Amino acid sequence: MKRAVLALTYWVFVPLAALHAAETLKPKPNIVIIVADDLGYGDLTCYGSSIRTPNIDRLANEGTRFTDFHSNGSVCSPTRCALMTGRYQQRAGIAALVRGDNGMSPNEFTIAEAMKSSGYVTGMFGKWHLGELPKFNPVKQGFDEYKGSLGGRIDYFTHHAAGKPHNLDWWNGVDSLEEKGYSTTLIADHSIDFIKRSKSKPFFLHVAFNAPHTPLQFPEATDTKDPEAYRNVVQWMDKEVGRIVAALSEEGLAKNTFVFFFSDNGGHEGITGCSNKPLRGFKGSFWEGGHREPGIAWWPGHVPAGKVTDQTAMGMDLMPTVIELAGATLPADCKLDGISLASLLLHEQPLPPRKLFWAQGRNWAMRDGPWKLLHEGDSEYLFDLGKDLGEQHDLSAQYPERVKTMREDFQAWAADVGAGSGRGSRSKKQQPKESP
């Protein structure tokens, strides 16, 4: 009788143990983060644009689309720093555009380092803009390999820094790289090659297009004043996103790959065809048009298809998200400001309430639920974005106590992260504007 019980116990518990082991050995998901450069909130078909973007729209149709996703900055470098570190960029000294000899310190613990320490192969292709000196290079910041531009703006064909015809800005790690081709296509080519070479292991891939940043160049024309130039540059980028996603499917990796797409800041004012509608403001400002971005998550079989979320999220949330998805860990002394979006994306659980902040120079903004306090120059504005997404109705005179409380919240945050101190900038003077 005892033998029978033991035998029954064995056949009950061994399969359960085997199932647990199989769950433990489930392959880690591949991670792909795609960032566009200066893409406006209203520049994709799935966000109301007349620009045809079927490949990015497919990600939205098969995944989750955010309507309240934000870049951490309203210009390039701060957003990219927050993505890399999962923290407010001011903590890393990147308060504005990186120029000259400054950059993100190699002492920062990056998303690439987190993935690498968890057994991932790491690769980045495209725009860095977090320091041009070798010590700031992506291969010094956790990426196994890197090809792309280190500065802010390049010629799409010659790969020289825009306006500097003798200054090549195209790199293979720390080595200058002479390579023919259209930059948007080359970035996709290198990304696809990385996917094919890395498919036997979990990989982390960061695709950082320089499109649709000016100069608005594309292979079938050279006239950057063409009124259709912006549309064509966006559509070409969309085509290359499609090639990258197709490569995942062709290699049998789609169902085990998490993809997130967003833009580093809002569309640039004065560019024909660029739109931040229905938002007010443009790149470089803390009106919504400067930092509210398209945000799309895709992972077939995991992220529900066809979902739209109005939860408020930021670029710095992606590092804790992929760390959770990958089962990676952080050093004990590494504290992130971002929060994981995994439960929201996988199980549609709302994010916890939190206050969010933006700052550069004298200008700043903060969110507390639907309420937004904007400080621009010497003026302050209060908006209820739940009722006034276009920021047309200033409510500061009606709610002075809310303004006071939110201002105090911002001041406490600024003291904590070092915002407004001039940290990370070339001087305490106003930073130069990025070229259009």
Buried (B, 14 or more C-beta within 10 A) or exposed (E): EEEEEEEEEEEEEEEEEEEEEEEEEEEBBBBBBBBBBBBBBBBBBBBEBEBEBBBBBBBBBBBBBBBBBBBBBBBBBBBBBBBBBBBBBBBBBBBBBBBEEBBBBEEBBBBBBBBBBBEBBBBBBBBBBBBBEEEBBBBBBBBBBBBBBBBBBBBBBBBBBBEEEEEBBBBBBBEEBEBEBBBBBBBBBBBBBBBEEBBEEBBBBBBBBBBBBBBBBBEEEEEBEBEBBBBBBBBBBBBBBBBBBEBBEEBEBBEBBBBBBBBBBBBBBEBEBBBBBEBBBBBBBBBBBBBBBBBBBBBBEBBBEEBEBEBBBBBBBBBBBBBBBBEBEBEEEBEBBBBBBBBBBBEEEEBEEEBBBBBBBEBBBBBBEBBBBBBBEEEBBBBBBEEBBBBEEBBBEEBEEBBEBBBEBBEEBBEEBBBBBBBBBBEEEEBEEBEB
